[in-house]
Amino acid sequence: MKPTALIFLILLFFGCNQADAPLQPSASTLPNILLIIADDMGKDATSGFSEGSIKPNTPNLDQIASEGIRFSNFWSNPTCSPTRAAILTGKYGYRTGVKWANDALPASETTLHRYISEGTGGAYSTALIGKWHLSEEGTAANPEDFGIGYYAGLSRGAVQDYYQWQLTEDGAGSLQTEYVSKVFTDLAIDWVARQSAPWLLWLAYTAPHTPFHIPPETMHTQGDLPEYSTGTDPTPYYMAAIEAMDFQIGRLLNSLPEEVAENTVIIFLADNGTPAQVVQAPYSETKAKGSLYQGGINVPLFISGKGIDRKAGEDQSLICSADLFATIANLAGMEVAVHHDSQSFSPVLSGHSGSRSFQYAEMDNGAENTWAISNGQYKLIVKANGEEELFHLAADPYESHNLLTGTLTTAETEAKNLLENALSEIRQ
């Protein structure tokens, strides 16, 4: 064979093999990922859901929902720290020890930010701006020790004053006198503007968490509110905080250059349900934030932007907060269907069915250790002391009738056994 013919065959062979090989995502094909989390915002305080009669004016959140997917069966945990830890680690709280507010995340855990940075060969810049609340109170928290590229925000669970609060950055604190939601947004805008690589930003607002307050008047539509005092109806103050957060989300989105905005996935969720002081029917004060009832854990989740093929749709897939870990990793170009307890729901984003058969949540506040599990039709709540409650969510979505107070039908008995077995497998 002539040398020229041999060279041609070699080039043809390797060329075909390269064409057949799976392409690794390059930085130019990777989307930016903006994960926004609200603090204490249930479905009853969110437009697009039937729960609640009083809704805030949130045009930016409404646009995120209308341009993507609104999830109706998303479960968080009853309080903020466990939800945040589950997203960051892809693990249920009993595995990390973060089962209630103020529990600290062990330094040995691999966070989502580190996982994506390492798994993409450093293709992503990562940041967490805003509320952290995963270190022991009183410690000099620096989330960058967990592999987060940049952190600035609130290390505590809440501010005592939205206009007087302590910002943590580079492990050091400084007193801030500007409205906290605005400062978080300023930091986010500045950080994004400095990025030349694909980025993952978790923007964690402390709003609308207490204290009830009056945001700057340009940020809300609740009228001329007097200073909040005990005995005053807190609802308009709570709604004003949500509207101010939405205003700031709009500032951030409007700051993105067109080419950046078109290459960005936006994920919005809440860390737990509405607090008892402002919860609305069909929920009640005892079935709100801090509980494993639907009012405490069935919270808003919207996803839109780059690569989200479904528009203005509602999805009823069963999803847990831990599932965001694997799903976001998929969005970042990593092939992972399951990571610890996290099950990716990325197929749902393009119109396919979800893969979860059960969703799980838990709480342990030191006095009560309780778990909840559902298959979408029935829901079982089990306390460590053996007490149980069973609800038929399909017929009783707001858990007004505990089936265990009467005699179970054959179908109800089978459902209870199924849920008990699934709970044992999860917690084995």
Long-range contacts (C-beta under 8 A, 24 or more apart in sequence): 24-333, 25-120, 25-123, 25-333, 27-123, 27-197, 27-198, 29-333, 30-120, 30-123, 30-124, 30-198, 30-332, 30-333, 31-198, 31-263, 31-264, 31-265, 31-305, 31-306, 31-307, 31-331, 31-332, 32-198, 32-199, 32-200, 32-201, 32-260, 32-263, 32-264, 32-265, 32-306, 33-199, 33-200, 33-201, 33-264, 33-265, 33-267, 33-328, 33-331, 33-332, 34-201, 34-203, 34-252, 34-264, 34-265, 34-266, 34-267, 34-305, 35-87, 35-200, 35-201, 35-202, 35-203, 35-267, 35-269, 35-324, 35-328, 36-203, 36-204, 36-205, 36-249, 36-266, 36-267, 36-268, 36-269, 37-84, 37-130, 37-131, 37-202, 37-203, 37-204, 37-205, 37-268, 37-269, 37-270, 37-271, 38-205, 38-207, 38-208, 38-242, 38-245, 38-268, 38-269, 38-270, 38-271, 38-300, 39-80, 39-131, 39-158, 39-204, 39-205, 39-206, 39-207, 39-208, 39-209, 39-270, 39-271, 40-80, 40-208, 40-209, 40-210, 40-270, 40-271, 40-272, 40-273, 40-274, 40-275, 40-289, 41-208, 41-242, 41-270, 41-274, 41-299, 41-300, 42-270, 42-272, 42-273, 42-274, 42-279, 42-283, 42-288, 42-289, 42-295, 42-299, 42-300, 43-273, 43-298, 43-299, 43-300, 44-274, 44-279, 44-280, 44-281, 44-283, 44-295, 45-208, 45-238, 45-239, 45-242, 45-274, 45-278, 45-280, 46-270, 46-300, 48-300, 49-300, 51-280, 51-282, 51-283, 52-280, 52-281, 53-280, 53-281, 54-235, 54-239, 54-280, 55-239, 56-239, 56-240, 56-242, 56-243, 56-246, 57-220, 57-221, 57-243, 57-246, 58-242, 58-243, 58-246, 59-246, 59-250, 60-246, 60-247, 60-249, 60-250, 60-253, 61-246, 61-249, 61-268, 61-302, 64-266, 64-268, 64-302, 64-304, 65-302, 65-304, 65-312, 66-311, 66-312, 67-304, 67-305, 67-308, 67-311, 67-312, 68-266, 68-302, 68-303, 68-304, 68-305, 68-308, 68-310, 68-311, 68-312, 69-302, 69-303, 69-304, 69-308, 69-310, 69-313, 69-314, 69-315, 69-348, 69-349, 70-300, 70-301, 70-302, 70-313, 70-314, 70-315, 71-300, 71-301, 71-302, 71-303, 71-314, 71-315, 71-316, 71-317, 71-319, 72-314, 72-315, 72-316, 73-298, 73-315, 73-316, 73-317, 73-318, 73-319, 73-359, 73-376, 74-269, 74-298, 74-299, 74-300, 74-301, 74-319, 74-320, 74-321, 75-297, 75-298, 75-299, 75-318, 75-319, 75-320, 75-321, 75-359, 75-360, 75-361, 75-374, 76-269, 76-270, 76-271, 76-272, 76-273, 76-297, 76-299, 76-321, 76-361, 77-271, 77-272, 77-297, 77-321, 77-361, 77-362, 77-363, 78-272, 78-273, 78-289, 78-290, 78-291, 78-292, 78-296, 78-297, 78-361, 78-363, 79-271, 79-272, 79-289, 79-290, 79-363, 79-365, 80-131, 80-133, 80-157, 80-271, 80-272, 81-133, 81-134, 81-157, 82-362, 82-363, 83-271, 83-272, 83-321, 84-132, 84-133, 84-134, 84-204, 84-271, 85-109, 85-134, 86-320, 86-321, 86-322, 86-325, 86-341, 87-112, 87-321, 87-322, 87-324, 87-325, 88-112, 88-113, 88-134, 88-146, 88-325, 89-322, 89-325, 89-340, 90-322, 90-325, 90-326, 90-339, 90-340, 90-341, 90-342, 91-322, 91-340, 91-341, 91-342, 92-322, 92-341, 92-360, 92-362, 92-426, 93-362, 93-364, 94-362, 94-364, 94-427, 95-340, 95-341, 98-134, 99-362, 99-363, 99-364, 99-369, 100-363, 100-364, 100-365, 100-366, 101-133, 101-157, 102-133, 102-136, 102-137, 102-157, 103-134, 104-134, 104-135, 104-136, 105-134, 105-135, 105-146, 107-145, 107-146, 109-146, 110-147, 111-146, 111-147, 111-148, 112-200, 112-324, 112-325, 112-328, 112-329, 113-146, 113-147, 113-148, 113-149, 113-200, 113-202, 114-146, 114-147, 114-148, 115-325, 115-329, 115-339, 116-200, 116-328, 116-329, 116-332, 116-334, 117-147, 117-149, 118-147, 119-329, 119-332, 119-334, 120-332, 120-333, 120-334, 123-197, 123-198, 123-332, 123-333, 124-197, 124-198, 124-199, 124-200, 124-332, 125-149, 125-150, 125-195, 125-197, 125-198, 125-199, 125-200, 126-150, 126-199, 126-200, 126-201, 127-151, 127-188, 127-191, 127-199, 127-200, 127-201, 127-202, 128-153, 128-201, 128-202, 128-204, 129-153, 129-184, 129-187, 129-188, 129-191, 129-201, 129-202, 129-203, 129-204, 130-154, 130-184, 130-202, 130-203, 130-204, 130-205, 130-206, 131-157, 131-204, 131-205, 131-206, 132-168, 132-204, 133-157, 140-171, 140-172, 141-168, 141-171, 142-168, 142-170, 142-171, 144-170, 144-171, 150-191, 152-187, 153-184, 153-187, 153-204, 154-180, 154-206, 157-209, 158-206, 158-209, 158-210, 158-211, 159-206, 159-211, 160-211, 161-211, 161-213, 162-207, 162-211, 162-213, 162-215, 162-241, 163-213, 179-215, 179-216, 179-219, 179-244, 180-206, 180-207, 181-205, 181-206, 181-207, 181-215, 181-219, 181-241, 181-244, 181-245, 181-248, 182-216, 182-248, 184-248, 185-248, 185-249, 185-251, 185-252, 188-252, 189-251, 189-252, 189-255, 192-252, 192-255, 192-256, 192-260, 193-255, 198-263, 198-332, 200-328, 200-332, 203-252, 205-245, 205-248, 207-241, 207-242, 207-244, 207-245, 208-238, 208-239, 208-241, 208-242, 208-245, 209-241, 209-275, 210-275, 210-277, 212-237, 212-238, 212-241, 213-237, 213-241, 214-240, 215-240, 215-241, 215-243, 215-244, 216-244, 218-247, 219-243, 219-244, 219-247, 219-248, 220-244, 220-247, 234-277, 234-278, 235-278, 238-277, 238-278, 262-306, 263-306, 264-305, 264-306, 265-303, 265-304, 265-305, 265-306, 265-307, 265-308, 265-331, 266-302, 266-303, 266-304, 266-305, 267-301, 267-302, 267-303, 267-324, 267-328, 268-300, 268-301, 268-302, 268-303, 269-299, 269-300, 269-301, 269-302, 269-321, 269-324, 270-299, 270-300, 271-299, 272-296, 272-297, 272-299, 273-297, 273-298, 273-299, 282-397, 282-398, 283-398, 287-398, 287-399, 290-363, 290-365, 291-363, 292-361, 292-362, 292-363, 292-370, 292-371, 292-372, 292-381, 293-381, 293-399, 294-393, 294-397, 294-398, 294-399, 295-398, 297-361, 297-372, 303-349, 307-331, 307-349, 307-350, 308-349, 308-350, 309-349, 309-350, 309-351, 310-349, 310-350, 310-351, 315-348, 315-354, 316-376, 317-345, 317-348, 317-353, 317-354, 317-356, 318-354, 318-356, 318-357, 318-358, 318-359, 318-374, 318-375, 318-376, 319-345, 319-354, 319-356, 319-359, 320-356, 320-359, 320-360, 320-361, 323-356, 341-426, 357-422, 358-419, 358-422, 358-426, 360-423, 360-426, 371-423, 371-427, 373-419, 373-422, 373-423, 373-426, 374-419, 375-415, 375-418, 375-419, 375-422, 377-415, 378-412, 378-415, 378-416, 378-418, 378-419, 379-419, 380-416, 380-419, 380-420, 380-423, 382-420, 382-423, 390-415, 390-416, 390-419
